[in-house]
Amino acid sequence: MLRPLLTALILAASPAVAQDTAFGGMRADITAPVEVAADSLSVNQADGSAVFTGNVVIGQGEMRLSADSVTVVYGEGGQSRIRSLEARGNVTLVSGPDAAEAQAASYDVETGNVTLTGDVVLTQGQNVLTGDRMEVNLGSGTAQVQGRVRSVLQPGGN
């Protein structure tokens, strides 16, 4: 029990390294519909995008993403097929007991990959992990954190 904890702490103290983490509850049904709610919407027909602003909340299955603004990029077939989401400002990603905060996030809807950047903070119960960048695969529930990674692990925690 002590050895994995020491290994995690040593890895967490290392500057500018990548750390893999199980993202237990941070899974999503990437085939589920994407629902978006916001205070306002601006659509650009020329480039096939839409910008949602003000109290933006996006849901897909059990996953929720909130931000100040989100740009939705549509793929072939118009607005019925979302290719990606670009979130900016006060970004929070929640699924089950796991939550992540960042300054920005990019979600590739087709692959189920989310990249969070800028002062990333991941909380799993009482455990906290921080870094500059976190890449999450929502299909597998795995994540990789990069850039000045730090961990606070609670004894006896999962």
FIKOLZA-1660 file (N, C-alpha, C; in steps of 0.1 Angstrom, whole numbers, plus 5000, padded with zeros to 4 digits):
% residues 158
   i   px   py   pz ch aa at
   1 5008 4988 5000  A  M  N
   1 5000 5000 5000  A  M CA
   1 5009 5013 5000  A  M  C
   2 5019 5012 5008  A  L  N
   2 5028 5024 5009  A  L CA
   2 5036 5026 4996  A  L  C
   3 5040 5016 4990  A  R  N
   3 5049 5017 4978  A  R CA
   3 5041 5024 4966  A  R  C
   4 5029 5021 4963  A  P  N
   4 5022 5029 4952  A  P CA
   4 5020 5043 4956  A  P  C
   5 5018 5046 4969  A  L  N
   5 5016 5060 4973  A  L CA
   5 5029 5067 4972  A  L  C
   6 5041 5061 4976  A  L  N
   6 5054 5068 4974  A  L CA
   6 5057 5070 4959  A  L  C
   7 5054 5060 4951  A  T  N
   7 5057 5062 4937  A  T CA
   7 5049 5073 4931  A  T  C
   8 5036 5074 4935  A  A  N
   8 5027 5085 4930  A  A CA
   8 5032 5099 4935  A  A  C
   9 5037 5099 4947  A  L  N
   9 5042 5112 4952  A  L CA
   9 5055 5116 4946  A  L  C
  10 5064 5107 4943  A  I  N
  10 5076 5110 4936  A  I CA
  10 5073 5115 4922  A  I  C
  11 5064 5108 4915  A  L  N
  11 5060 5112 4901  A  L CA
  11 5054 5126 4902  A  L  C
  12 5046 5128 4912  A  A  N
  12 5039 5141 4913  A  A CA
  12 5048 5153 4915  A  A  C
  13 5059 5150 4922  A  A  N
  13 5069 5161 4925  A  A CA
  13 5078 5164 4913  A  A  C
  14 5078 5156 4903  A  S  N
  14 5088 5157 4892  A  S CA
  14 5083 5169 4883  A  S  C
  15 5092 5178 4879  A  P  N
  15 5088 5189 4871  A  P CA
  15 5086 5185 4856  A  P  C
  16 5075 5190 4850  A  A  N
  16 5073 5189 4836  A  A CA
  16 5073 5174 4831  A  A  C
  17 5066 5166 4838  A  V  N
  17 5065 5152 4834  A  V CA
  17 5051 5149 4831  A  V  C
  18 5048 5138 4824  A  A  N
  18 5034 5134 4822  A  A CA
  18 5031 5123 4832  A  A  C
  19 5019 5124 4837  A  Q  N
  19 5014 5114 4846  A  Q CA
  19 5001 5108 4841  A  Q  C
  20 5000 5095 4840  A  D  N
  20 4988 5088 4837  A  D CA
  20 4979 5086 4849  A  D  C
  21 4966 5088 4848  A  T  N
  21 4957 5086 4859  A  T CA
  21 4945 5079 4854  A  T  C
  22 4939 5070 4863  A  A  N
  22 4926 5065 4860  A  A CA
  22 4916 5075 4862  A  A  C
  23 4907 5077 4854  A  F  N
  23 4897 5088 4855  A  F CA
  23 4884 5082 4858  A  F  C
  24 4884 5071 4867  A  G  N
  24 4873 5063 4871  A  G CA
  24 4859 5067 4866  A  G  C
  25 4853 5077 4872  A  G  N
  25 4839 5081 4868  A  G CA
  25 4839 5090 4856  A  G  C
  26 4850 5095 4851  A  M  N
  26 4850 5104 4840  A  M CA
  26 4849 5096 4827  A  M  C
  27 4838 5090 4825  A  R  N
  27 4835 5083 4813  A  R CA
  27 4822 5089 4808  A  R  C
  28 4820 5087 4795  A  A  N
  28 4808 5092 4789  A  A CA
  28 4804 5083 4777  A  A  C
  29 4791 5082 4775  A  D  N
  29 4786 5075 4763  A  D CA
  29 4788 5085 4751  A  D  C
  30 4799 5083 4744  A  I  N
  30 4802 5092 4733  A  I CA
  30 4793 5091 4721  A  I  C
  31 4783 5081 4722  A  T  N
  31 4773 5080 4711  A  T CA
  31 4760 5087 4715  A  T  C
  32 4759 5092 4728  A  A  N
  32 4747 5098 4733  A  A CA
  32 4746 5112 4726  A  A  C
  33 4734 5117 4725  A  P  N
  33 4732 5131 4720  A  P CA
  33 4738 5141 4729  A  P  C
  34 4743 5152 4723  A  V  N
  34 4749 5163 4730  A  V CA
  34 4738 5174 4731  A  V  C
  35 4736 5178 4744  A  E  N
  35 4726 5189 4746  A  E CA
  35 4733 5201 4751  A  E  C
  36 4729 5213 4746  A  V  N
  36 4736 5225 4749  A  V CA
  36 4725 5235 4754  A  V  C
  37 4728 5242 4765  A  A  N
  37 4720 5253 4770  A  A CA
  37 4729 5265 4773  A  A  C
  38 4724 5277 4770  A  A  N
  38 4732 5289 4771  A  A CA
  38 4722 5301 4771  A  A  C
  39 4728 5313 4775  A  D  N
  39 4720 5325 4775  A  D CA
  39 4718 5331 4761  A  D  C
  40 4728 5328 4752  A  S  N
  40 4727 5333 4739  A  S CA
  40 4734 5325 4729  A  S  C
  41 4731 5326 4716  A  L  N
  41 4736 5318 4705  A  L CA
  41 4739 5327 4693  A  L  C
  42 4750 5325 4687  A  S  N
  42 4754 5332 4674  A  S CA
  42 4758 5322 4664  A  S  C
  43 4752 5321 4653  A  V  N
  43 4755 5311 4643  A  V CA
  43 4762 5317 4631  A  V  C
  44 4773 5311 4626  A  N  N
  44 4780 5315 4614  A  N CA
  44 4778 5305 4603  A  N  C
  45 4769 5307 4594  A  Q  N
  45 4767 5298 4583  A  Q CA
  45 4779 5296 4574  A  Q  C
  46 4787 5307 4573  A  A  N
  46 4799 5306 4564  A  A CA
  46 4809 5296 4568  A  A  C
  47 4812 5295 4581  A  D  N
  47 4822 5285 4585  A  D CA
  47 4816 5273 4592  A  D  C
  48 4803 5273 4594  A  G  N
  48 4797 5261 4600  A  G CA
  48 4799 5260 4615  A  G  C
  49 4799 5271 4622  A  S  N
  49 4801 5271 4636  A  S CA
  49 4789 5278 4643  A  S  C
  50 4788 5276 4656  A  A  N
  50 4779 5283 4664  A  A CA
  50 4786 5286 4678  A  A  C
  51 4784 5298 4683  A  V  N
  51 4790 5302 4695  A  V CA
  51 4779 5304 4706  A  V  C
  52 4780 5296 4717  A  F  N
  52 4771 5297 4728  A  F CA
  52 4778 5306 4739  A  F  C
  53 4771 5315 4745  A  T  N
  53 4777 5323 4755  A  T CA
  53 4768 5325 4767  A  T  C
  54 4774 5327 4778  A  G  N
  54 4767 5329 4791  A  G CA
  54 4761 5317 4797  A  G  C
  55 4766 5313 4808  A  N  N
  55 4761 5301 4815  A  N CA
  55 4760 5289 4807  A  N  C
  56 4770 5286 4799  A  V  N
  56 4769 5274 4790  A  V CA
  56 4770 5261 4797  A  V  C
  57 4761 5252 4795  A  V  N
  57 4761 5239 4801  A  V CA
  57 4759 5229 4789  A  V  C
  58 4768 5220 4788  A  I  N
  58 4767 5209 4778  A  I CA
  58 4766 5196 4785  A  I  C
  59 4756 5188 4780  A  G  N
  59 4755 5175 4786  A  G CA
  59 4756 5164 4775  A  G  C
  60 4762 5153 4779  A  Q  N
  60 4762 5141 4770  A  Q CA
  60 4762 5129 4780  A  Q  C
  61 4751 5122 4780  A  G  N
  61 4749 5111 4790  A  G CA
  61 4750 5117 4804  A  G  C
  62 4759 5111 4812  A  E  N
  62 4761 5115 4826  A  E CA
  62 4772 5127 4827  A  E  C
  63 4778 5130 4816  A  M  N
  63 4789 5140 4816  A  M CA
  63 4783 5154 4815  A  M  C
  64 4789 5164 4822  A  R  N
  64 4785 5178 4821  A  R CA
  64 4797 5187 4819  A  R  C
  65 4797 5196 4810  A  L  N
  65 4807 5205 4808  A  L CA
  65 4801 5219 4808  A  L  C
  66 4807 5228 4816  A  S  N
  66 4802 5242 4817  A  S CA
  66 4813 5251 4814  A  S  C
  67 4810 5263 4809  A  A  N
  67 4820 5273 4805  A  A CA
  67 4813 5287 4803  A  A  C
  68 4822 5297 4802  A  D  N
  68 4816 5310 4798  A  D CA
  68 4812 5311 4784  A  D  C
  69 4819 5304 4775  A  S  N
  69 4815 5304 4761  A  S CA
  69 4820 5291 4754  A  S  C
  70 4812 5286 4745  A  V  N
  70 4816 5274 4738  A  V CA
  70 4813 5275 4723  A  V  C
  71 4823 5273 4715  A  T  N
  71 4821 5273 4700  A  T CA
  71 4819 5258 4696  A  T  C
  72 4808 5256 4689  A  V  N
  72 4805 5243 4683  A  V CA
  72 4809 5243 4668  A  V  C
  73 4817 5234 4664  A  V  N
  73 4820 5232 4650  A  V CA
  73 4813 5220 4645  A  V  C
  74 4805 5222 4634  A  Y  N
  74 4797 5212 4628  A  Y CA
  74 4805 5205 4617  A  Y  C
  75 4802 5192 4615  A  G  N
  75 4809 5184 4605  A  G CA
  75 4800 5184 4593  A  G  C
  76 4803 5175 4584  A  E  N
  76 4795 5172 4572  A  E CA
  76 4781 5169 4576  A  E  C
  77 4771 5174 4569  A  G  N
  77 4757 5172 4572  A  G CA
  77 4751 5183 4580  A  G  C
  78 4759 5194 4583  A  G  N
  78 4753 5206 4589  A  G CA
  78 4751 5204 4604  A  G  C
  79 4741 5211 4610  A  Q  N
  79 4740 5212 4624  A  Q CA
  79 4735 5199 4631  A  Q  C
  80 4732 5189 4623  A  S  N
  80 4728 5176 4629  A  S CA
  80 4740 5168 4634  A  S  C
  81 4753 5172 4630  A  R  N
  81 4764 5164 4634  A  R CA
  81 4775 5174 4639  A  R  C
  82 4778 5173 4652  A  I  N
  82 4788 5181 4659  A  I CA
  82 4801 5174 4658  A  I  C
  83 4811 5181 4653  A  R  N
  83 4825 5176 4652  A  R CA
  83 4833 5179 4664  A  R  C
  84 4832 5191 4669  A  S  N
  84 4840 5195 4681  A  S CA
  84 4834 5206 4689  A  S  C
  85 4838 5207 4701  A  L  N
  85 4834 5218 4710  A  L CA
  85 4847 5225 4715  A  L  C
  86 4847 5238 4715  A  E  N
  86 4859 5246 4721  A  E CA
  86 4853 5254 4732  A  E  C
  87 4856 5251 4744  A  A  N
  87 4851 5258 4756  A  A CA
  87 4862 5268 4761  A  A  C
  88 4858 5280 4766  A  R  N
  88 4867 5290 4771  A  R CA
  88 4861 5296 4783  A  R  C
  89 4870 5298 4793  A  G  N
  89 4866 5306 4805  A  G CA
  89 4858 5297 4815  A  G  C
  90 4864 5296 4827  A  N  N
  90 4858 5289 4838  A  N CA
  90 4852 5275 4834  A  N  C
  91 4861 5267 4828  A  V  N
  91 4856 5254 4823  A  V CA
  91 4856 5244 4834  A  V  C
  92 4845 5237 4835  A  T  N
  92 4844 5226 4845  A  T CA
  92 4838 5214 4838  A  T  C
  93 4844 5202 4840  A  L  N
  93 4840 5190 4834  A  L CA
  93 4837 5180 4845  A  L  C
  94 4825 5175 4846  A  V  N
  94 4821 5166 4857  A  V CA
  94 4815 5154 4851  A  V  C
  95 4819 5142 4857  A  S  N
  95 4813 5129 4854  A  S CA
  95 4814 5121 4867  A  S  C
  96 4803 5116 4872  A  G  N
  96 4803 5108 4884  A  G CA
  96 4810 5116 4895  A  G  C
  97 4819 5110 4903  A  P  N
  97 4825 5117 4914  A  P CA
  97 4837 5125 4910  A  P  C
  98 4841 5124 4897  A  D  N
  98 4853 5131 4892  A  D CA
  98 4849 5145 4886  A  D  C
  99 4858 5155 4889  A  A  N
  99 4856 5168 4883  A  A CA
  99 4869 5174 4879  A  A  C
 100 4869 5181 4868  A  A  N
 100 4881 5188 4864  A  A CA
 100 4878 5203 4861  A  A  C
 101 4887 5211 4864  A  E  N
 101 4886 5226 4861  A  E CA
 101 4898 5230 4853  A  E  C
 102 4895 5240 4844  A  A  N
 102 4906 5245 4835  A  A CA
 102 4902 5258 4829  A  A  C
 103 4911 5265 4823  A  Q  N
 103 4908 5278 4816  A  Q CA
 103 4901 5275 4802  A  Q  C
 104 4905 5264 4796  A  A  N
 104 4899 5261 4783  A  A CA
 104 4898 5246 4781  A  A  C
 105 4890 5241 4772  A  A  N
 105 4888 5227 4769  A  A CA
 105 4885 5226 4754  A  A  C
 106 4889 5215 4748  A  S  N
 106 4886 5211 4734  A  S CA
 106 4881 5197 4735  A  S  C
 107 4869 5195 4729  A  Y  N
 107 4863 5182 4729  A  Y CA
 107 4860 5177 4715  A  Y  C
 108 4867 5166 4711  A  D  N
 108 4865 5160 4698  A  D CA
 108 4854 5150 4700  A  D  C
 109 4842 5153 4696  A  V  N
 109 4830 5145 4698  A  V CA
 109 4832 5131 4692  A  V  C
 110 4837 5130 4680  A  E  N
 110 4838 5118 4673  A  E CA
 110 4847 5108 4680  A  E  C
 111 4859 5112 4685  A  T  N
 111 4868 5103 4692  A  T CA
 111 4866 5102 4707  A  T  C
 112 4858 5111 4713  A  G  N
 112 4856 5111 4727  A  G CA
 112 4868 5116 4735  A  G  C
 113 4877 5124 4729  A  N  N
 113 4889 5129 4736  A  N CA
 113 4886 5144 4740  A  N  C
 114 4889 5147 4752  A  V  N
 114 4888 5160 4758  A  V CA
 114 4902 5165 4762  A  V  C
 115 4906 5177 4758  A  T  N
 115 4919 5182 4762  A  T CA
 115 4916 5195 4770  A  T  C
 116 4920 5195 4782  A  L  N
 116 4919 5207 4791  A  L CA
 116 4932 5214 4792  A  L  C
 117 4932 5227 4792  A  T  N
 117 4945 5234 4793  A  T CA
 117 4943 5246 4802  A  T  C
 118 4955 5250 4808  A  G  N
 118 4955 5262 4817  A  G CA
 118 4950 5259 4831  A  G  C
 119 4960 5258 4840  A  D  N
 119 4957 5256 4854  A  D CA
 119 4947 5245 4856  A  D  C
 120 4950 5233 4852  A  V  N
 120 4940 5222 4853  A  V CA
 120 4941 5216 4867  A  V  C
 121 4929 5214 4873  A  V  N
 121 4927 5208 4886  A  V CA
 121 4917 5197 4885  A  V  C
 122 4922 5185 4888  A  L  N
 122 4913 5173 4888  A  L CA
 122 4911 5168 4902  A  L  C
 123 4898 5166 4906  A  T  N
 123 4895 5161 4919  A  T CA
 123 4888 5148 4918  A  T  C
 124 4893 5139 4926  A  Q  N
 124 4886 5125 4926  A  Q CA
 124 4884 5122 4941  A  Q  C
 125 4872 5125 4946  A  G  N
 125 4870 5124 4961  A  G CA
 125 4878 5135 4967  A  G  C
 126 4887 5130 4977  A  Q  N
 126 4895 5140 4984  A  Q CA
 126 4909 5142 4978  A  Q  C
 127 4912 5134 4967  A  N  N
 127 4925 5134 4960  A  N CA
 127 4924 5145 4950  A  N  C
 128 4936 5153 4949  A  V  N
 128 4936 5164 4939  A  V CA
 128 4949 5162 4931  A  V  C
 129 4948 5164 4918  A  L  N
 129 4959 5164 4908  A  L CA
 129 4958 5176 4900  A  L  C
 130 4970 5183 4899  A  T  N
 130 4970 5195 4890  A  T CA
 130 4981 5194 4880  A  T  C
 131 4980 5202 4869  A  G  N
 131 4989 5202 4858  A  G CA
 131 4986 5213 4849  A  G  C
 132 4994 5214 4838  A  D  N
 132 4992 5225 4828  A  D CA
 132 4982 5220 4817  A  D  C
 133 4982 5207 4815  A  R  N
 133 4973 5201 4804  A  R CA
 133 4969 5187 4808  A  R  C
 134 4956 5184 4805  A  M  N
 134 4951 5171 4807  A  M CA
 134 4944 5166 4795  A  M  C
 135 4947 5154 4791  A  E  N
 135 4940 5148 4780  A  E CA
 135 4932 5136 4785  A  E  C
 136 4919 5136 4782  A  V  N
 136 4910 5125 4788  A  V CA
 136 4904 5118 4776  A  V  C
 137 4904 5105 4777  A  N  N
 137 4897 5096 4767  A  N CA
 137 4884 5092 4774  A  N  C
 138 4873 5098 4771  A  L  N
 138 4860 5095 4777  A  L CA
 138 4855 5081 4775  A  L  C
 139 4859 5074 4764  A  G  N
 139 4855 5061 4762  A  G CA
 139 4861 5051 4771  A  G  C
 140 4874 5053 4774  A  S  N
 140 4882 5043 4783  A  S CA
 140 4882 5048 4797  A  S  C
 141 4880 5061 4800  A  G  N
 141 4880 5067 4813  A  G CA
 141 4895 5069 4818  A  G  C
 142 4904 5071 4808  A  T  N
 142 4918 5073 4812  A  T CA
 142 4922 5088 4809  A  T  C
 143 4932 5092 4816  A  A  N
 143 4936 5106 4814  A  A CA
 143 4952 5107 4816  A  A  C
 144 4957 5117 4809  A  Q  N
 144 4972 5119 4811  A  Q CA
 144 4973 5134 4814  A  Q  C
 145 4981 5137 4824  A  V  N
 145 4983 5151 4829  A  V CA
 145 4998 5154 4826  A  V  C
 146 5000 5166 4821  A  Q  N
 146 5013 5170 4817  A  Q CA
 146 5016 5184 4822  A  Q  C
 147 5029 5187 4824  A  G  N
 147 5034 5200 4828  A  G CA
 147 5032 5203 4843  A  G  C
 148 5043 5203 4850  A  R  N
 148 5044 5206 4864  A  R CA
 148 5032 5199 4872  A  R  C
 149 5032 5186 4871  A  V  N
 149 5022 5178 4877  A  V CA
 149 5024 5177 4892  A  V  C
 150 5013 5179 4900  A  R  N
 150 5014 5178 4915  A  R CA
 150 5001 5171 4919  A  R  C
 151 5003 5162 4930  A  S  N
 151 4993 5154 4935  A  S CA
 151 4992 5156 4950  A  S  C
 152 4979 5156 4955  A  V  N
 152 4977 5155 4969  A  V CA
 152 4968 5143 4971  A  V  C
 153 4974 5132 4977  A  L  N
 153 4967 5120 4979  A  L CA
 153 4964 5118 4994  A  L  C
 154 4951 5115 4996  A  Q  N
 154 4947 5113 5010  A  Q CA
 154 4950 5098 5014  A  Q  C
 155 4956 5096 5026  A  P  N
 155 4958 5082 5030  A  P CA
 155 4945 5074 5031  A  P  C
 156 4945 5062 5026  A  G  N
 156 4933 5054 5026  A  G CA
 156 4923 5057 5016  A  G  C
 157 4926 5067 5007  A  G  N
 157 4917 5071 4996  A  G CA
 157 4919 5062 4985  A  G  C
 158 4909 5063 4975  A  N  N
 158 4910 5055 4963  A  N CA
 158 4918 5061 4953  A  N  C
% end
